[in-house]
Amino acid sequence: MMFGNPEILWYLWGVPVLVLFYMLWARGLSVATAKLASKDTRSAVIRSEPGIIRLVRVILVLMALALFVIALARPLGGIEYVDIEVEGIDIVLVVDISKSMLARDFSPNRLEYLKRQAKTFVRSSKGDRFAIVAFAGEAYIHMPMTGDYQTALTFIDRLEINREIRQGTAIGDAIQTAVNRFVGEEENAKVVLLFTDGESNKGVDPVKAAKDAAGKGVVIFPVGVGSIEGTYIPEAVDILGKAGYKTDQRGRKVLAKLDEKTLMKIASTTGGTYFSAADPKQWMGIYTQLDRSVLQTYQTRRIDRSTELAPLFLVAGLILLFMEAGLHYLTPPRTPRRSGHYAFER
């Protein structure tokens, strides 16, 4: 069983807390009553229901509360994987994870901003499959091709500055890695969505890599993430809490600028279009430029979670509450014992 709002389940911890409060309250009441009268006197003058009935009533109420919390978490049943045929385009998202993507000319920084926009792009697609190539001074496949959008969104969230790989910005290498993903699919549409600031300083020349991609029928849509005037790259915080910035060998702060000229060349070379990430509505229109007449048909797995189980848990909780009320009103209280006198303790 899966849940639509799993974070709600944390409130289940409130049930054992209520149990603890009840135990403390019952103990406190018992101690207070014992100070006023002896056990014989209490049983003679107090009309009360049996202790086992009180305990059962408390358990029923707590179980009902737990069922209500589970219902709010939206339990989903009837989950099955269905193999279906869909038509779409294979799109490789090529994402720059070099240190320059920490620049804060976008909020909170370039990388986090492009991740939000990339997820919006994936959600808006219909039937397409996605792969992710991440790169800095070298490129690697971050996620293989998949039609499972939830998986794609998860892998986008996991993108971060990887300090274990060679630093720099190797756009050409990233393009080659993305193009190699299309090997063996000669008749399919081949689209690369390139997120970067465009300042390539490692590996293969990006324009040359774009020409090779065009020769293999790959269309590249670069999305420039950054500002033309540039901004400094935050790198460290000193012991006084003051932010530091990346510097070159001469100790000068490195200014990360958007290289639109290179990105425009890449786009024109492959028949694509350059977009600025500063205008999401504009580049989200990439879909209108894709050649939808060259769609490939492929099988994918769809998760069917159509059955909502929340009503069942709500009904079960209400039944327990009715049972608790029935025990309260239908169980006769214990009759006080008659005695000739009452002996109160001092």
PyMOL commands that set and color helices and strands:
alter all, ss='L'
color gray80, all
select helices_A, chain A and resi 6-36+39-45+51-72+99-102+110-124+149-157+171-180+206-215+260-270+280-283+286-289+310-330
alter helices_A, ss='H'
color red, helices_A
select strands_A, chain A and resi 2-3+75-77+80-88+90-96+129-135+139-146+190-196+218-224+231-232+234-237+243-245+255-256+275-276+296-304+307-308
alter strands_A, ss='S'
color yellow, strands_A
deselect
rebuild
show_as cartoon
